[in-house]
Amino acid sequence: MVASEIHQEYLPEIQLAFHALGEPLRSKLIEILHREELCVCDLCDRLHLTLSKLSFHLRALRQANLVLSRQEGR
């Protein structure tokens, strides 16, 4: 496989990652989650965000495969 083929194959994922990381808040989320796993309510408290705003940004990070999510409890 030549470099141009690799580029074309992964271009959509690369674009999603750059889009997701282009927002400073999302970069901050990556920084925090790199250090420790937190639930959404703790992230809201730490960043002083509403649940809807945080969910919007986490969705972009999940779509770019930059964070994983799991449900625990209710």
Predicted model as a PDB file, atoms N, CA, C, CB and O in Angstrom, pLDDT in the B-factor column:
MODEL        1                                                                  
ATOM      1  N   MET A   1       0.852  -1.170   0.000  1.00 53.00           N  
ATOM      2  CA  MET A   1       0.000   0.000   0.000  1.00 53.00           C  
ATOM      3  C   MET A   1       0.901   1.237   0.000  1.00 53.00           C  
ATOM      4  CB  MET A   1      -0.971  -0.004   1.229  1.00 53.00           C  
ATOM      5  O   MET A   1       1.818   1.336   0.815  1.00 53.00           O  
ATOM      6  N   VAL A   2       0.651   2.151  -0.883  1.00 56.00           N  
ATOM      7  CA  VAL A   2       1.439   3.376  -0.962  1.00 56.00           C  
ATOM      8  C   VAL A   2       0.822   4.446  -0.071  1.00 56.00           C  
ATOM      9  CB  VAL A   2       1.535   3.874  -2.421  1.00 56.00           C  
ATOM     10  O   VAL A   2      -0.333   4.341   0.343  1.00 56.00           O  
ATOM     11  N   ALA A   3       1.604   5.469   0.212  1.00 57.00           N  
ATOM     12  CA  ALA A   3       1.164   6.522   1.133  1.00 57.00           C  
ATOM     13  C   ALA A   3      -0.134   7.185   0.691  1.00 57.00           C  
ATOM     14  CB  ALA A   3       2.244   7.572   1.269  1.00 57.00           C  
ATOM     15  O   ALA A   3      -0.979   7.495   1.531  1.00 57.00           O  
ATOM     16  N   SER A   4      -0.308   7.408  -0.595  1.00 63.00           N  
ATOM     17  CA  SER A   4      -1.534   8.071  -1.060  1.00 63.00           C  
ATOM     18  C   SER A   4      -2.764   7.203  -0.819  1.00 63.00           C  
ATOM     19  CB  SER A   4      -1.422   8.411  -2.552  1.00 63.00           C  
ATOM     20  O   SER A   4      -3.840   7.732  -0.540  1.00 63.00           O  
ATOM     21  N   GLU A   5      -2.629   5.880  -0.919  1.00 67.00           N  
ATOM     22  CA  GLU A   5      -3.745   4.986  -0.634  1.00 67.00           C  
ATOM     23  C   GLU A   5      -4.098   5.002   0.845  1.00 67.00           C  
ATOM     24  CB  GLU A   5      -3.416   3.565  -1.078  1.00 67.00           C  
ATOM     25  O   GLU A   5      -5.274   5.001   1.209  1.00 67.00           O  
ATOM     26  N   ILE A   6      -3.089   5.016   1.687  1.00 63.00           N  
ATOM     27  CA  ILE A   6      -3.324   5.081   3.132  1.00 63.00           C  
ATOM     28  C   ILE A   6      -4.034   6.384   3.461  1.00 63.00           C  
ATOM     29  CB  ILE A   6      -1.987   4.966   3.928  1.00 63.00           C  
ATOM     30  O   ILE A   6      -4.993   6.398   4.233  1.00 63.00           O  
ATOM     31  N   HIS A   7      -3.577   7.447   2.890  1.00 72.00           N  
ATOM     32  CA  HIS A   7      -4.170   8.754   3.135  1.00 72.00           C  
ATOM     33  C   HIS A   7      -5.650   8.739   2.774  1.00 72.00           C  
ATOM     34  CB  HIS A   7      -3.434   9.840   2.336  1.00 72.00           C  
ATOM     35  O   HIS A   7      -6.486   9.179   3.563  1.00 72.00           O  
ATOM     36  N   GLN A   8      -5.973   8.243   1.607  1.00 78.00           N  
ATOM     37  CA  GLN A   8      -7.361   8.237   1.155  1.00 78.00           C  
ATOM     38  C   GLN A   8      -8.222   7.312   2.011  1.00 78.00           C  
ATOM     39  CB  GLN A   8      -7.437   7.816  -0.309  1.00 78.00           C  
ATOM     40  O   GLN A   8      -9.387   7.610   2.274  1.00 78.00           O  
ATOM     41  N   GLU A   9      -7.655   6.205   2.438  1.00 79.00           N  
ATOM     42  CA  GLU A   9      -8.401   5.250   3.239  1.00 79.00           C  
ATOM     43  C   GLU A   9      -8.778   5.815   4.599  1.00 79.00           C  
ATOM     44  CB  GLU A   9      -7.600   3.987   3.414  1.00 79.00           C  
ATOM     45  O   GLU A   9      -9.886   5.591   5.085  1.00 79.00           O  
ATOM     46  N   TYR A  10      -7.852   6.550   5.213  1.00 82.00           N  
ATOM     47  CA  TYR A  10      -8.067   7.066   6.563  1.00 82.00           C  
ATOM     48  C   TYR A  10      -8.496   8.522   6.607  1.00 82.00           C  
ATOM     49  CB  TYR A  10      -6.824   6.904   7.359  1.00 82.00           C  
ATOM     50  O   TYR A  10      -8.685   9.075   7.691  1.00 82.00           O  
ATOM     51  N   LEU A  11      -8.652   9.146   5.463  1.00 83.00           N  
ATOM     52  CA  LEU A  11      -8.976  10.567   5.412  1.00 83.00           C  
ATOM     53  C   LEU A  11     -10.229  10.934   6.204  1.00 83.00           C  
ATOM     54  CB  LEU A  11      -9.150  10.988   3.987  1.00 83.00           C  
ATOM     55  O   LEU A  11     -10.189  11.919   6.941  1.00 83.00           O  
ATOM     56  N   PRO A  12     -11.327  10.207   6.096  1.00 86.00           N  
ATOM     57  CA  PRO A  12     -12.513  10.584   6.890  1.00 86.00           C  
ATOM     58  C   PRO A  12     -12.253  10.544   8.400  1.00 86.00           C  
ATOM     59  CB  PRO A  12     -13.677   9.654   6.555  1.00 86.00           C  
ATOM     60  O   PRO A  12     -12.717  11.423   9.126  1.00 86.00           O  
ATOM     61  N   GLU A  13     -11.515   9.536   8.879  1.00 88.00           N  
ATOM     62  CA  GLU A  13     -11.226   9.451  10.308  1.00 88.00           C  
ATOM     63  C   GLU A  13     -10.287  10.570  10.754  1.00 88.00           C  
ATOM     64  CB  GLU A  13     -10.617   8.091  10.644  1.00 88.00           C  
ATOM     65  O   GLU A  13     -10.437  11.123  11.843  1.00 88.00           O  
ATOM     66  N   ILE A  14      -9.325  10.892   9.904  1.00 86.00           N  
ATOM     67  CA  ILE A  14      -8.388  11.968  10.218  1.00 86.00           C  
ATOM     68  C   ILE A  14      -9.139  13.299  10.297  1.00 86.00           C  
ATOM     69  CB  ILE A  14      -7.255  12.041   9.157  1.00 86.00           C  
ATOM     70  O   ILE A  14      -8.895  14.101  11.198  1.00 86.00           O  
ATOM     71  N   GLN A  15     -10.050  13.531   9.355  1.00 88.00           N  
ATOM     72  CA  GLN A  15     -10.836  14.764   9.361  1.00 88.00           C  
ATOM     73  C   GLN A  15     -11.714  14.862  10.610  1.00 88.00           C  
ATOM     74  CB  GLN A  15     -11.705  14.842   8.103  1.00 88.00           C  
ATOM     75  O   GLN A  15     -11.829  15.934  11.202  1.00 88.00           O  
ATOM     76  N   LEU A  16     -12.331  13.751  11.011  1.00 88.00           N  
ATOM     77  CA  LEU A  16     -13.152  13.751  12.226  1.00 88.00           C  
ATOM     78  C   LEU A  16     -12.311  14.083  13.455  1.00 88.00           C  
ATOM     79  CB  LEU A  16     -13.838  12.387  12.410  1.00 88.00           C  
ATOM     80  O   LEU A  16     -12.738  14.850  14.318  1.00 88.00           O  
ATOM     81  N   ALA A  17     -11.120  13.505  13.530  1.00 90.00           N  
ATOM     82  CA  ALA A  17     -10.249  13.748  14.680  1.00 90.00           C  
ATOM     83  C   ALA A  17      -9.830  15.219  14.745  1.00 90.00           C  
ATOM     84  CB  ALA A  17      -9.005  12.844  14.611  1.00 90.00           C  
ATOM     85  O   ALA A  17      -9.863  15.826  15.815  1.00 90.00           O  
ATOM     86  N   PHE A  18      -9.438  15.789  13.608  1.00 90.00           N  
ATOM     87  CA  PHE A  18      -9.041  17.201  13.605  1.00 90.00           C  
ATOM     88  C   PHE A  18     -10.222  18.104  13.946  1.00 90.00           C  
ATOM     89  CB  PHE A  18      -8.459  17.592  12.239  1.00 90.00           C  
ATOM     90  O   PHE A  18     -10.068  19.084  14.675  1.00 90.00           O  
ATOM     91  N   HIS A  19     -11.390  17.778  13.423  1.00 89.00           N  
ATOM     92  CA  HIS A  19     -12.583  18.564  13.741  1.00 89.00           C  
ATOM     93  C   HIS A  19     -12.866  18.494  15.241  1.00 89.00           C  
ATOM     94  CB  HIS A  19     -13.808  18.058  12.932  1.00 89.00           C  
ATOM     95  O   HIS A  19     -13.141  19.512  15.876  1.00 89.00           O  
ATOM     96  N   ALA A  20     -12.799  17.304  15.791  1.00 91.00           N  
ATOM     97  CA  ALA A  20     -13.092  17.121  17.216  1.00 91.00           C  
ATOM     98  C   ALA A  20     -12.079  17.857  18.092  1.00 91.00           C  
ATOM     99  CB  ALA A  20     -13.102  15.628  17.569  1.00 91.00           C  
ATOM    100  O   ALA A  20     -12.454  18.457  19.100  1.00 91.00           O  
ATOM    101  N   LEU A  21     -10.821  17.817  17.721  1.00 91.00           N  
ATOM    102  CA  LEU A  21      -9.777  18.443  18.546  1.00 91.00           C  
ATOM    103  C   LEU A  21      -9.626  19.938  18.278  1.00 91.00           C  
ATOM    104  CB  LEU A  21      -8.448  17.755  18.305  1.00 91.00           C  
ATOM    105  O   LEU A  21      -8.908  20.629  19.001  1.00 91.00           O  
ATOM    106  N   GLY A  22     -10.293  20.435  17.251  1.00 92.00           N  
ATOM    107  CA  GLY A  22     -10.203  21.856  16.930  1.00 92.00           C  
ATOM    108  C   GLY A  22     -10.925  22.755  17.924  1.00 92.00           C  
ATOM    109  O   GLY A  22     -10.695  23.964  17.952  1.00 92.00           O  
ATOM    110  N   GLU A  23     -11.775  22.184  18.720  1.00 94.00           N  
ATOM    111  CA  GLU A  23     -12.524  22.931  19.738  1.00 94.00           C  
ATOM    112  C   GLU A  23     -11.743  22.856  21.058  1.00 94.00           C  
ATOM    113  CB  GLU A  23     -13.990  22.356  19.909  1.00 94.00           C  
ATOM    114  O   GLU A  23     -11.493  21.758  21.554  1.00 94.00           O  
ATOM    115  N   PRO A  24     -11.355  24.001  21.635  1.00 95.00           N  
ATOM    116  CA  PRO A  24     -10.560  23.990  22.873  1.00 95.00           C  
ATOM    117  C   PRO A  24     -11.193  23.204  24.019  1.00 95.00           C  
ATOM    118  CB  PRO A  24     -10.325  25.396  23.324  1.00 95.00           C  
ATOM    119  O   PRO A  24     -10.480  22.554  24.783  1.00 95.00           O  
ATOM    120  N   LEU A  25     -12.506  23.253  24.151  1.00 96.00           N  
ATOM    121  CA  LEU A  25     -13.163  22.511  25.221  1.00 96.00           C  
ATOM    122  C   LEU A  25     -12.961  21.005  25.047  1.00 96.00           C  
ATOM    123  CB  LEU A  25     -14.660  22.845  25.260  1.00 96.00           C  
ATOM    124  O   LEU A  25     -12.761  20.284  26.024  1.00 96.00           O  
ATOM    125  N   ARG A  26     -13.014  20.543  23.820  1.00 96.00           N  
ATOM    126  CA  ARG A  26     -12.815  19.112  23.571  1.00 96.00           C  
ATOM    127  C   ARG A  26     -11.383  18.693  23.867  1.00 96.00           C  
ATOM    128  CB  ARG A  26     -13.168  18.767  22.124  1.00 96.00           C  
ATOM    129  O   ARG A  26     -11.148  17.597  24.374  1.00 96.00           O  
ATOM    130  N   SER A  27     -10.437  19.548  23.558  1.00 94.00           N  
ATOM    131  CA  SER A  27      -9.045  19.255  23.904  1.00 94.00           C  
ATOM    132  C   SER A  27      -8.888  19.170  25.417  1.00 94.00           C  
ATOM    133  CB  SER A  27      -8.099  20.330  23.325  1.00 94.00           C  
ATOM    134  O   SER A  27      -8.161  18.315  25.923  1.00 94.00           O  
ATOM    135  N   LYS A  28      -9.563  20.046  26.131  1.00 95.00           N  
ATOM    136  CA  LYS A  28      -9.542  20.022  27.597  1.00 95.00           C  
ATOM    137  C   LYS A  28     -10.154  18.721  28.117  1.00 95.00           C  
ATOM    138  CB  LYS A  28     -10.303  21.241  28.174  1.00 95.00           C  
ATOM    139  O   LYS A  28      -9.638  18.130  29.066  1.00 95.00           O  
ATOM    140  N   LEU A  29     -11.235  18.278  27.513  1.00 96.00           N  
ATOM    141  CA  LEU A  29     -11.857  17.017  27.904  1.00 96.00           C  
ATOM    142  C   LEU A  29     -10.893  15.847  27.717  1.00 96.00           C  
ATOM    143  CB  LEU A  29     -13.135  16.782  27.094  1.00 96.00           C  
ATOM    144  O   LEU A  29     -10.783  14.986  28.590  1.00 96.00           O  
ATOM    145  N   ILE A  30     -10.197  15.814  26.584  1.00 95.00           N  
ATOM    146  CA  ILE A  30      -9.214  14.759  26.334  1.00 95.00           C  
ATOM    147  C   ILE A  30      -8.127  14.786  27.399  1.00 95.00           C  
ATOM    148  CB  ILE A  30      -8.592  14.913  24.932  1.00 95.00           C  
ATOM    149  O   ILE A  30      -7.722  13.741  27.909  1.00 95.00           O  
ATOM    150  N   GLU A  31      -7.658  15.981  27.732  1.00 95.00           N  
ATOM    151  CA  GLU A  31      -6.617  16.136  28.752  1.00 95.00           C  
ATOM    152  C   GLU A  31      -7.092  15.578  30.100  1.00 95.00           C  
ATOM    153  CB  GLU A  31      -6.223  17.625  28.897  1.00 95.00           C  
ATOM    154  O   GLU A  31      -6.359  14.842  30.761  1.00 95.00           O  
ATOM    155  N   ILE A  32      -8.297  15.924  30.498  1.00 96.00           N  
ATOM    156  CA  ILE A  32      -8.840  15.459  31.784  1.00 96.00           C  
ATOM    157  C   ILE A  32      -9.031  13.947  31.771  1.00 96.00           C  
ATOM    158  CB  ILE A  32     -10.181  16.160  32.095  1.00 96.00           C  
ATOM    159  O   ILE A  32      -8.627  13.259  32.708  1.00 96.00           O  
ATOM    160  N   LEU A  33      -9.647  13.431  30.708  1.00 95.00           N  
ATOM    161  CA  LEU A  33      -9.954  12.005  30.648  1.00 95.00           C  
ATOM    162  C   LEU A  33      -8.707  11.148  30.452  1.00 95.00           C  
ATOM    163  CB  LEU A  33     -10.935  11.737  29.530  1.00 95.00           C  
ATOM    164  O   LEU A  33      -8.720   9.951  30.743  1.00 95.00           O  
ATOM    165  N   HIS A  34      -7.650  11.750  29.968  1.00 95.00           N  
ATOM    166  CA  HIS A  34      -6.381  11.028  29.850  1.00 95.00           C  
ATOM    167  C   HIS A  34      -5.815  10.708  31.240  1.00 95.00           C  
ATOM    168  CB  HIS A  34      -5.361  11.858  29.029  1.00 95.00           C  
ATOM    169  O   HIS A  34      -5.184   9.671  31.447  1.00 95.00           O  
ATOM    170  N   ARG A  35      -6.054  11.619  32.180  1.00 95.00           N  
ATOM    171  CA  ARG A  35      -5.548  11.451  33.544  1.00 95.00           C  
ATOM    172  C   ARG A  35      -6.417  10.528  34.388  1.00 95.00           C  
ATOM    173  CB  ARG A  35      -5.442  12.794  34.219  1.00 95.00           C  
ATOM    174  O   ARG A  35      -5.905   9.756  35.199  1.00 95.00           O  
ATOM    175  N   GLU A  36      -7.753  10.608  34.196  1.00 94.00           N  
ATOM    176  CA  GLU A  36      -8.650   9.806  35.024  1.00 94.00           C  
ATOM    177  C   GLU A  36      -9.998   9.618  34.340  1.00 94.00           C  
ATOM    178  CB  GLU A  36      -8.841  10.459  36.395  1.00 94.00           C  
ATOM    179  O   GLU A  36     -10.447  10.462  33.565  1.00 94.00           O  
ATOM    180  N   GLU A  37     -10.622   8.507  34.643  1.00 93.00           N  
ATOM    181  CA  GLU A  37     -11.958   8.231  34.137  1.00 93.00           C  
ATOM    182  C   GLU A  37     -12.963   8.940  35.027  1.00 93.00           C  
ATOM    183  CB  GLU A  37     -12.241   6.701  34.082  1.00 93.00           C  
ATOM    184  O   GLU A  37     -12.918   8.810  36.251  1.00 93.00           O  
ATOM    185  N   LEU A  38     -13.861   9.684  34.418  1.00 93.00           N  
ATOM    186  CA  LEU A  38     -14.882  10.423  35.170  1.00 93.00           C  
ATOM    187  C   LEU A  38     -16.243  10.184  34.556  1.00 93.00           C  
ATOM    188  CB  LEU A  38     -14.566  11.933  35.200  1.00 93.00           C  
ATOM    189  O   LEU A  38     -16.363   9.947  33.354  1.00 93.00           O  
ATOM    190  N   CYS A  39     -17.268  10.248  35.386  1.00 92.00           N  
ATOM    191  CA  CYS A  39     -18.626  10.162  34.863  1.00 92.00           C  
ATOM    192  C   CYS A  39     -19.028  11.544  34.335  1.00 92.00           C  
ATOM    193  CB  CYS A  39     -19.628   9.661  35.966  1.00 92.00           C  
ATOM    194  O   CYS A  39     -18.380  12.549  34.627  1.00 92.00           O  
ATOM    195  N   VAL A  40     -20.088  11.569  33.568  1.00 94.00           N  
ATOM    196  CA  VAL A  40     -20.539  12.806  32.939  1.00 94.00           C  
ATOM    197  C   VAL A  40     -20.893  13.859  33.984  1.00 94.00           C  
ATOM    198  CB  VAL A  40     -21.744  12.534  32.039  1.00 94.00           C  
ATOM    199  O   VAL A  40     -20.588  15.038  33.803  1.00 94.00           O  
ATOM    200  N   CYS A  41     -21.533  13.442  35.073  1.00 94.00           N  
ATOM    201  CA  CYS A  41     -21.910  14.432  36.093  1.00 94.00           C  
ATOM    202  C   CYS A  41     -20.678  15.079  36.720  1.00 94.00           C  
ATOM    203  CB  CYS A  41     -22.769  13.773  37.187  1.00 94.00           C  
ATOM    204  O   CYS A  41     -20.691  16.275  37.014  1.00 94.00           O  
ATOM    205  N   ASP A  42     -19.608  14.298  36.930  1.00 95.00           N  
ATOM    206  CA  ASP A  42     -18.373  14.875  37.476  1.00 95.00           C  
ATOM    207  C   ASP A  42     -17.705  15.814  36.475  1.00 95.00           C  
ATOM    208  CB  ASP A  42     -17.397  13.763  37.876  1.00 95.00           C  
ATOM    209  O   ASP A  42     -17.160  16.850  36.858  1.00 95.00           O  
ATOM    210  N   LEU A  43     -17.747  15.455  35.206  1.00 96.00           N  
ATOM    211  CA  LEU A  43     -17.194  16.346  34.179  1.00 96.00           C  
ATOM    212  C   LEU A  43     -17.973  17.652  34.120  1.00 96.00           C  
ATOM    213  CB  LEU A  43     -17.211  15.661  32.802  1.00 96.00           C  
ATOM    214  O   LEU A  43     -17.379  18.722  33.991  1.00 96.00           O  
ATOM    215  N   CYS A  44     -19.293  17.576  34.213  1.00 97.00           N  
ATOM    216  CA  CYS A  44     -20.121  18.787  34.220  1.00 97.00           C  
ATOM    217  C   CYS A  44     -19.716  19.699  35.377  1.00 97.00           C  
ATOM    218  CB  CYS A  44     -21.624  18.421  34.325  1.00 97.00           C  
ATOM    219  O   CYS A  44     -19.540  20.903  35.192  1.00 97.00           O  
ATOM    220  N   ASP A  45     -19.571  19.127  36.561  1.00 97.00           N  
ATOM    221  CA  ASP A  45     -19.189  19.912  37.737  1.00 97.00           C  
ATOM    222  C   ASP A  45     -17.800  20.525  37.579  1.00 97.00           C  
ATOM    223  CB  ASP A  45     -19.230  19.039  38.989  1.00 97.00           C  
ATOM    224  O   ASP A  45     -17.594  21.704  37.869  1.00 97.00           O  
ATOM    225  N   ARG A  46     -16.860  19.718  37.119  1.00 95.00           N  
ATOM    226  CA  ARG A  46     -15.484  20.192  37.004  1.00 95.00           C  
ATOM    227  C   ARG A  46     -15.341  21.307  35.980  1.00 95.00           C  
ATOM    228  CB  ARG A  46     -14.572  19.047  36.637  1.00 95.00           C  
ATOM    229  O   ARG A  46     -14.577  22.250  36.185  1.00 95.00           O  
ATOM    230  N   LEU A  47     -16.073  21.200  34.882  1.00 95.00           N  
ATOM    231  CA  LEU A  47     -15.948  22.180  33.799  1.00 95.00           C  
ATOM    232  C   LEU A  47     -17.028  23.256  33.825  1.00 95.00           C  
ATOM    233  CB  LEU A  47     -15.988  21.475  32.476  1.00 95.00           C  
ATOM    234  O   LEU A  47     -17.037  24.152  32.981  1.00 95.00           O  
ATOM    235  N   HIS A  48     -17.940  23.169  34.795  1.00 96.00           N  
ATOM    236  CA  HIS A  48     -19.037  24.139  34.920  1.00 96.00           C  
ATOM    237  C   HIS A  48     -19.851  24.225  33.633  1.00 96.00           C  
ATOM    238  CB  HIS A  48     -18.486  25.526  35.281  1.00 96.00           C  
ATOM    239  O   HIS A  48     -20.093  25.308  33.099  1.00 96.00           O  
ATOM    240  N   LEU A  49     -20.274  23.035  33.141  1.00 96.00           N  
ATOM    241  CA  LEU A  49     -21.044  22.942  31.910  1.00 96.00           C  
ATOM    242  C   LEU A  49     -22.398  22.305  32.183  1.00 96.00           C  
ATOM    243  CB  LEU A  49     -20.277  22.140  30.851  1.00 96.00           C  
ATOM    244  O   LEU A  49     -22.566  21.552  33.143  1.00 96.00           O  
ATOM    245  N   THR A  50     -23.350  22.616  31.331  1.00 96.00           N  
ATOM    246  CA  THR A  50     -24.630  21.926  31.401  1.00 96.00           C  
ATOM    247  C   THR A  50     -24.460  20.540  30.771  1.00 96.00           C  
ATOM    248  CB  THR A  50     -25.759  22.745  30.679  1.00 96.00           C  
ATOM    249  O   THR A  50     -23.547  20.309  29.978  1.00 96.00           O  
ATOM    250  N   LEU A  51     -25.349  19.639  31.139  1.00 96.00           N  
ATOM    251  CA  LEU A  51     -25.298  18.287  30.595  1.00 96.00           C  
ATOM    252  C   LEU A  51     -25.446  18.299  29.079  1.00 96.00           C  
ATOM    253  CB  LEU A  51     -26.387  17.421  31.221  1.00 96.00           C  
ATOM    254  O   LEU A  51     -24.761  17.546  28.387  1.00 96.00           O  
ATOM    255  N   SER A  52     -26.319  19.133  28.560  1.00 96.00           N  
ATOM    256  CA  SER A  52     -26.537  19.154  27.112  1.00 96.00           C  
ATOM    257  C   SER A  52     -25.293  19.632  26.358  1.00 96.00           C  
ATOM    258  CB  SER A  52     -27.728  20.053  26.773  1.00 96.00           C  
ATOM    259  O   SER A  52     -24.955  19.085  25.308  1.00 96.00           O  
ATOM    260  N   LYS A  53     -24.617  20.644  26.886  1.00 97.00           N  
ATOM    261  CA  LYS A  53     -23.405  21.146  26.220  1.00 97.00           C  
ATOM    262  C   LYS A  53     -22.293  20.109  26.274  1.00 97.00           C  
ATOM    263  CB  LYS A  53     -22.930  22.461  26.870  1.00 97.00           C  
ATOM    264  O   LYS A  53     -21.601  19.879  25.282  1.00 97.00           O  
ATOM    265  N   LEU A  54     -22.123  19.482  27.437  1.00 97.00           N  
ATOM    266  CA  LEU A  54     -21.082  18.461  27.562  1.00 97.00           C  
ATOM    267  C   LEU A  54     -21.386  17.267  26.658  1.00 97.00           C  
ATOM    268  CB  LEU A  54     -20.952  18.000  29.026  1.00 97.00           C  
ATOM    269  O   LEU A  54     -20.483  16.740  26.009  1.00 97.00           O  
ATOM    270  N   SER A  55     -22.626  16.844  26.611  1.00 95.00           N  
ATOM    271  CA  SER A  55     -23.016  15.707  25.766  1.00 95.00           C  
ATOM    272  C   SER A  55     -22.716  15.987  24.300  1.00 95.00           C  
ATOM    273  CB  SER A  55     -24.510  15.392  25.944  1.00 95.00           C  
ATOM    274  O   SER A  55     -22.264  15.100  23.575  1.00 95.00           O  
ATOM    275  N   PHE A  56     -22.963  17.206  23.867  1.00 95.00           N  
ATOM    276  CA  PHE A  56     -22.681  17.599  22.485  1.00 95.00           C  
ATOM    277  C   PHE A  56     -21.199  17.410  22.165  1.00 95.00           C  
ATOM    278  CB  PHE A  56     -23.097  19.065  22.244  1.00 95.00           C  
ATOM    279  O   PHE A  56     -20.850  16.855  21.123  1.00 95.00           O  
ATOM    280  N   HIS A  57     -20.336  17.869  23.057  1.00 96.00           N  
ATOM    281  CA  HIS A  57     -18.898  17.780  22.819  1.00 96.00           C  
ATOM    282  C   HIS A  57     -18.381  16.347  22.969  1.00 96.00           C  
ATOM    283  CB  HIS A  57     -18.153  18.701  23.778  1.00 96.00           C  
ATOM    284  O   HIS A  57     -17.495  15.929  22.224  1.00 96.00           O  
ATOM    285  N   LEU A  58     -18.920  15.603  23.912  1.00 96.00           N  
ATOM    286  CA  LEU A  58     -18.513  14.207  24.057  1.00 96.00           C  
ATOM    287  C   LEU A  58     -18.932  13.377  22.846  1.00 96.00           C  
ATOM    288  CB  LEU A  58     -19.110  13.610  25.333  1.00 96.00           C  
ATOM    289  O   LEU A  58     -18.217  12.460  22.442  1.00 96.00           O  
ATOM    290  N   ARG A  59     -20.075  13.693  22.274  1.00 95.00           N  
ATOM    291  CA  ARG A  59     -20.522  12.984  21.078  1.00 95.00           C  
ATOM    292  C   ARG A  59     -19.517  13.164  19.941  1.00 95.00           C  
ATOM    293  CB  ARG A  59     -21.915  13.480  20.645  1.00 95.00           C  
ATOM    294  O   ARG A  59     -19.204  12.204  19.237  1.00 95.00           O  
ATOM    295  N   ALA A  60     -19.019  14.363  19.759  1.00 94.00           N  
ATOM    296  CA  ALA A  60     -18.038  14.615  18.705  1.00 94.00           C  
ATOM    297  C   ALA A  60     -16.760  13.813  18.959  1.00 94.00           C  
ATOM    298  CB  ALA A  60     -17.716  16.122  18.614  1.00 94.00           C  
ATOM    299  O   ALA A  60     -16.162  13.282  18.024  1.00 94.00           O  
ATOM    300  N   LEU A  61     -16.346  13.727  20.217  1.00 95.00           N  
ATOM    301  CA  LEU A  61     -15.146  12.953  20.547  1.00 95.00           C  
ATOM    302  C   LEU A  61     -15.377  11.454  20.357  1.00 95.00           C  
ATOM    303  CB  LEU A  61     -14.714  13.235  21.990  1.00 95.00           C  
ATOM    304  O   LEU A  61     -14.478  10.740  19.912  1.00 95.00           O  
ATOM    305  N   ARG A  62     -16.563  10.983  20.688  1.00 94.00           N  
ATOM    306  CA  ARG A  62     -16.885   9.559  20.477  1.00 94.00           C  
ATOM    307  C   ARG A  62     -16.936   9.234  18.985  1.00 94.00           C  
ATOM    308  CB  ARG A  62     -18.237   9.199  21.145  1.00 94.00           C  
ATOM    309  O   ARG A  62     -16.424   8.199  18.561  1.00 94.00           O  
ATOM    310  N   GLN A  63     -17.545  10.101  18.194  1.00 92.00           N  
ATOM    311  CA  GLN A  63     -17.639   9.869  16.749  1.00 92.00           C  
ATOM    312  C   GLN A  63     -16.264   9.818  16.097  1.00 92.00           C  
ATOM    313  CB  GLN A  63     -18.481  10.957  16.091  1.00 92.00           C  
ATOM    314  O   GLN A  63     -16.070   9.128  15.097  1.00 92.00           O  
ATOM    315  N   ALA A  64     -15.315  10.549  16.666  1.00 93.00           N  
ATOM    316  CA  ALA A  64     -13.947  10.548  16.154  1.00 93.00           C  
ATOM    317  C   ALA A  64     -13.116   9.425  16.781  1.00 93.00           C  
ATOM    318  CB  ALA A  64     -13.284  11.903  16.419  1.00 93.00           C  
ATOM    319  O   ALA A  64     -11.912   9.333  16.539  1.00 93.00           O  
ATOM    320  N   ASN A  65     -13.749   8.582  17.576  1.00 92.00           N  
ATOM    321  CA  ASN A  65     -13.068   7.476  18.264  1.00 92.00           C  
ATOM    322  C   ASN A  65     -11.928   7.952  19.158  1.00 92.00           C  
ATOM    323  CB  ASN A  65     -12.530   6.487  17.248  1.00 92.00           C  
ATOM    324  O   ASN A  65     -10.903   7.281  19.277  1.00 92.00           O  
ATOM    325  N   LEU A  66     -12.110   9.112  19.785  1.00 93.00           N  
ATOM    326  CA  LEU A  66     -11.094   9.657  20.679  1.00 93.00           C  
ATOM    327  C   LEU A  66     -11.401   9.356  22.142  1.00 93.00           C  
ATOM    328  CB  LEU A  66     -10.973  11.156  20.475  1.00 93.00           C  
ATOM    329  O   LEU A  66     -10.509   9.420  22.987  1.00 93.00           O  
ATOM    330  N   VAL A  67     -12.637   9.034  22.443  1.00 93.00           N  
ATOM    331  CA  VAL A  67     -13.016   8.603  23.792  1.00 93.00           C  
ATOM    332  C   VAL A  67     -13.969   7.422  23.671  1.00 93.00           C  
ATOM    333  CB  VAL A  67     -13.676   9.773  24.602  1.00 93.00           C  
ATOM    334  O   VAL A  67     -14.669   7.258  22.673  1.00 93.00           O  
ATOM    335  N   LEU A  68     -13.972   6.621  24.699  1.00 90.00           N  
ATOM    336  CA  LEU A  68     -14.906   5.495  24.801  1.00 90.00           C  
ATOM    337  C   LEU A  68     -15.902   5.810  25.886  1.00 90.00           C  
ATOM    338  CB  LEU A  68     -14.166   4.154  25.098  1.00 90.00           C  
ATOM    339  O   LEU A  68     -15.599   6.524  26.842  1.00 90.00           O  
ATOM    340  N   SER A  69     -17.078   5.278  25.733  1.00 87.00           N  
ATOM    341  CA  SER A  69     -18.089   5.483  26.761  1.00 87.00           C  
ATOM    342  C   SER A  69     -18.625   4.136  27.196  1.00 87.00           C  
ATOM    343  CB  SER A  69     -19.233   6.392  26.251  1.00 87.00           C  
ATOM    344  O   SER A  69     -18.569   3.149  26.461  1.00 87.00           O  
ATOM    345  N   ARG A  70     -19.138   4.123  28.396  1.00 84.00           N  
ATOM    346  CA  ARG A  70     -19.800   2.931  28.888  1.00 84.00           C  
ATOM    347  C   ARG A  70     -20.834   3.383  29.912  1.00 84.00           C  
ATOM    348  CB  ARG A  70     -18.776   1.912  29.505  1.00 84.00           C  
ATOM    349  O   ARG A  70     -20.687   4.414  30.569  1.00 84.00           O  
ATOM    350  N   GLN A  71     -21.848   2.601  30.021  1.00 83.00           N  
ATOM    351  CA  GLN A  71     -22.919   2.926  30.972  1.00 83.00           C  
ATOM    352  C   GLN A  71     -22.777   2.034  32.177  1.00 83.00           C  
ATOM    353  CB  GLN A  71     -24.328   2.762  30.329  1.00 83.00           C  
ATOM    354  O   GLN A  71     -22.603   0.821  32.058  1.00 83.00           O  
ATOM    355  N   GLU A  72     -22.852   2.649  33.341  1.00 78.00           N  
ATOM    356  CA  GLU A  72     -22.785   1.916  34.586  1.00 78.00           C  
ATOM    357  C   GLU A  72     -23.864   2.465  35.509  1.00 78.00           C  
ATOM    358  CB  GLU A  72     -21.371   2.023  35.235  1.00 78.00           C  
ATOM    359  O   GLU A  72     -23.976   3.680  35.669  1.00 78.00           O  
ATOM    360  N   GLY A  73     -24.632   1.621  36.096  1.00 72.00           N  
ATOM    361  CA  GLY A  73     -25.708   2.096  36.952  1.00 72.00           C  
ATOM    362  C   GLY A  73     -26.921   2.477  36.132  1.00 72.00           C  
ATOM    363  O   GLY A  73     -27.187   1.899  35.078  1.00 72.00           O  
ATOM    364  N   ARG A  74     -27.660   3.474  36.638  1.00 65.00           N  
ATOM    365  CA  ARG A  74     -28.898   3.883  35.960  1.00 65.00           C  
ATOM    366  C   ARG A  74     -28.637   4.542  34.643  1.00 65.00           C  
ATOM    367  CB  ARG A  74     -29.690   4.812  36.826  1.00 65.00           C  
ATOM    368  O   ARG A  74     -29.576   4.942  33.955  1.00 65.00           O  
TER     369      ARG A  74                                                      
ENDMDL                                                                          
END                                                                             
